[in-house]
Structure formats: C-alpha cells, structure tokens
Amino acid sequence: MIYGGIQVADDENDTQALFNSLESCCSCDCHALGRDKTCTCCGTGSGAKSVLQVLSTIKGPWALIYWQMKSNTIWFGRDAFGRRSLLVHWPTADDSHFILSSVSPPSFAKIHSDQTVSDRDMSNHTKASYWEELPCGIYSMHMKDIGKHGACMKEGWIVEVNTHKWMASSLNGLIKWERKLTVPTMENIPVDRGNHQLSQSFISSREPEENTNNGITKADFLSDSSLCDANCITQSAHRVLVALRESVMLRTKMNTLFQGTLDRSEDGESAPIAVLFSGGLDSMLLAALLDQCIDSKWIIDLLNVSFDGQLAPDRISAIAGLKELQRISPCRRWRLIEIDTALTDLNGESEHVMSLIHPSNTFMDLNIGIALWLAAGGDGWVDGSICRMQDGSRYKYRSRSRVLIVGSGADEQCAGYGRHRTKYRLGGWNALDQEMRLDVQRIWKRNMGRDDRCISDHGKEARFPFLDENVIKTLLEIPLWEIAKLDEPVGRGDKKILREVARLLGLQEAALQPKRAIQFGSRIARESNRKNFGSNRAANQASAGSVQIHQSPASPVASATRQPFLTNNQP
C-alpha cells in the first residue's frame, strides 16, 4: 500500500499508479547497469525519473518485481523495513536457477521448464537453504541477449545483480537508525514525578561525574529547576500520539478499503478493519486510535487467539481491554472474536503454516506463524453478553475484515523486550541503543516476511502503524531516556513513551500491561513445548525458541537439533 511518494487518486489502484510511474521512467544504461549516475534524460527540468528514484520515494510497504522492456532489465526489491515478503533463490554451482517469489512452494521443489527436482531428491540442508528472505533494498539485472519473442539465450543472458543505494536521504537516515540524544547529561536527567529523586541505578548507568575543587560532584549542585521538567515525556508522548494517529488514519482511509464492497454490504454488521488483539499495550493503542479514525457506524473486530480457552493470559487481558475500550468509546460497537483451538487439532494446518514461514524454521517461528495465521482467518466465537450484541447470546462468527492492523515494531523501537533491560543493566544507555538498533535493522529477516506471508495467505493485508516512516522518525527524535526508563519495574519503564500515550487516550489500565509475546500470551508455546519436548522444563533446558525444525514428508515436525542463528549475506 502506497502512503506517499507518488500520486495515487482516491479511486485509483495503487499498483496501477506505481506501474504507470515506472513505465514513464528513463531506461538509460547508467541505471540498468547499476551506475546510478545522473543522466541527461533525468536532468534538471526534464521531468523524467529513474526507476530507482521512483522506488526510493515510496512511503509504505512494498515488494516488487518489474520488467523494464525498454532496457531489458528486471528490477526487484523490498521496502527499507521489509514489510512485504519477497523470497529469492540465488543461482549456485548445483542449481543455476534464479527465482523470486512472495512465498516458497510447499514442496520446496526447484521447478524449471523441462526439469523438476522432487522433494525426495533434495536433502534437508538443501531444502532449508534453497530460499532466502531477500534483503531490503532495490536490485536490478540487465539481460543482454534477448531473442525476438523475449526468449532468453541459453548462455550469458544475466550480466550481474546490481544492488542500488536508496536515493532518498531521509530514508537512508531512518535505515541507519541513529538517535541524537542517547545518554542523558546533567541538564536533562529525568526525574521521578513524585519527589524528583534520581534512582541509584539510573545514576550508575552514567559515566562518573567530574569533581569540583572541593571534592563535591556537579550532581550535588543540581536543583529541581535545573532538572528536566516532568512534563517533558508528556510533551514527547503528544508528538508520538499525533504521529501514530496519522499513521493509523493513512492505513484505514475508507476510500481505499474496498469502498464498493462496503457500500453493497452495509448491513449493520460490517467490520472492514480488524485488530490483532491481545489486550496488551500495543493492540489497545491501535484499537483506540482506529476508533478515532473511522466512522462510528463501523464495527471494529478484535481478533484474539487462545490455546487455553478463557484461561490464556491474552484472553484474560483481551476481555479486560474490551471493557476499557467500551468505557472510553461507548458508542462504538466492538466485536471480540475468540479464536480457540488446540495444537493437537492442527496437524494439516501446521504443515501448511510451515510452508508459509519458510525460510524461517524454528519452533518459535512456527508457534508465532500458527497464531498469526489463525488470527488472520478470523474464525471464532463472539460472546454477545460482553460485546453487547445479538441479545447477549454466544454465537459463531468469521470476520470478513480484509485489513488487519498489527502492532509489529513497537517493542523494537521502544525497548519492550526483556533483553533490552538486560543490555541496559549491563552496559547502560549506549548498550541499550545498540541493541534496539540491531532489532530494528533485522526486523525484516526475523519478523516481517514471515508475518506477512501468514496473514496474506487468507487474502488479508497486514498494516503496521508503528513502522510508518514518520512514526520511526518521530521516535528517533525523542531522547532515549524518554522512550524507556528500564530501572523502573516491568510494566512501567519498558515502552514508557507508549504508556504515556495510552494515558493520554484514557487507557489507564492498558498503560500498566506487561509485555507478553503472542506465543506465550496465547499459550501456544506451552502446548508446543509439551508436544515436542515433553514438558516446559525440558523445552527451556533445550532453549526451544532457537531449536530448528527438520521437516520430512511424513511429518512437519520430525526431529529437532539446536543450530546457531545464521544471517544472510548480501548478494
């Protein structure tokens, strides 16, 4: 979905608009061959642009394969944060095929016009390494020998793969993910709202202060007036709130959400947009903002997955979150869809999800993938008594929402993971900043492609407001000590800036919710550990989250061995 960079009319398909822009691009060899130099047809005043210029200006998630016939060049790539899936098989000595696909085939087979290598002919290692997540960026391949009817010659038709640099300086800045204010100085050390006392752990995370002549440190001279006002974080929270609201608004404009279909199906029960909903901080923020962005006539579906019925932590928090949303927006109809299942009932589905998450291949990936896939399906039950629908009865319901709002990116940018607290404790602010940067820069590989494939398998489109370019920019402009304060307890200091945003929205209870990953909150991790390792204790001893799954034709989970995490090399 395109949210800026090229003009898309309200009634225009964004893919068609992008195609039209690309077709008008210059086709000089300086672009096709990866030289990325200014040419005469892209000069000042000419109005012409290169493919690279057009793709570099797009705001929003995209993955693309484009054949520029005029230059015999294939362009392909993913947006800077990998929000849409694109897999690649690079040619090797054993297999010269070059293949791009949004998802891997279930068989992991290599297919060519006159040859098919069956699943049984491929080793587990070959299957596991055949497909890779295409690293974020823009690539091109110039075909030098093309036949009369577009047929490629047998030899020498691919010159090389060119990796291009983004041409938008603002985008390059976001990719570097550099924050100007990381370590607090004595002029801007935050204070507690109550007594303006610095916590000992906060002070110890800084470099020792220089002594004055009489042996007293500069910190001893600090007064309340020289400290950062307690309202600083609230002011920053207002900025984040504005950016997030605009991000949600862009992603939920009704004139882009299948308006013709909505007009025909306006039966009082329509819900064009759903939220992946745990009742936690991130999903509560998105639900509350969505309420502000769409007309009150629309129902909002809240999709909640549980592998332990009403006892799963995410189910408990979802019901509590529903009540809080009803309190702050009583005119909105909220439909909590309870999606219940057991892992033992999902043998065929597990195998299908395995093909979707590939090349991700750990038990953690599978658990997350199954939970997301079930949520996107939207097939569950609605309790009319708590949702205030259908005379209070409990009834079966399948969400027809085509757009799913997802909270990906909040933890990475706002220090929501437990390892962030560990890094801060051991290495202070700089170590925390480095860990957060690493998380953001590898989110394309660890999360986004996998999640996009699992959700889009149902014909749904995932949208990620926290990964909007302007939201990322806004968060980077805020001092790190206002983003998080990890010497405070869990549920207070982690994602502190988002907790302040929640309070601004009236979500007092949600502002205190601790972080729970979907695999733990839904209890699928516990069920998976029991099934594959015998118990949670055995799974913990085996570090189950990093254990890779070895797939065989007989079973999607045949055996497991522990493997180190591997990173893809740039082409």
Buried (B, 14 or more C-beta within 10 A) or exposed (E): BBBBBBEBEEEEEBEEBBEEBBEEBBBBEBBBBBEBEEBEBBEEEEEBBBBBBBBBBBBBBBBBEBEBEEBBBBBBBBBBBBBBBBBBBBEEEEBEBEBBBBBBBEBBBBEEEEEEBEBEEBEBEBBBEBBBBBBBBBBBBBBEBEEEEEEBEEEEBBBEBBBBEBBBEEBEEBBEBEBEBBBBEBEBBBBEEEEEEBBEEBEEBBEEBEEEEEEEEEEEEBEEEEBBEBEBBBEBBBBBBBBBBBBBBBBBEBEBBEBEEBEEEEEEBBBBBBBBBBBBBBBBBBBBBBBEBBEEEBBBBBBBBBBBEEEBBBBBBBBBBBBBBBEBBEEBBBBBBBBBBEBEEBEEBBBBBBBBBBBBBBBBBBBBBBBBBBBBBBBBBBBBEBBBBBEEEBEEBEBBBBBBBBBBBBBBBBBBBEEBBBBBBEBBBBBBBEBBBEBBBBBBBBBBBBBBBBBBBBEBBBBBBBBBBBBBEBBBBBBBBBBBBBBBEEBBBBBBBBBBBBBBBBBEBBBEBBBBBBBBBBBBBBBBBBBBBEEBEEBEEBEBBEBBBBBEEEEBBEEBEEEEEEEEEEB
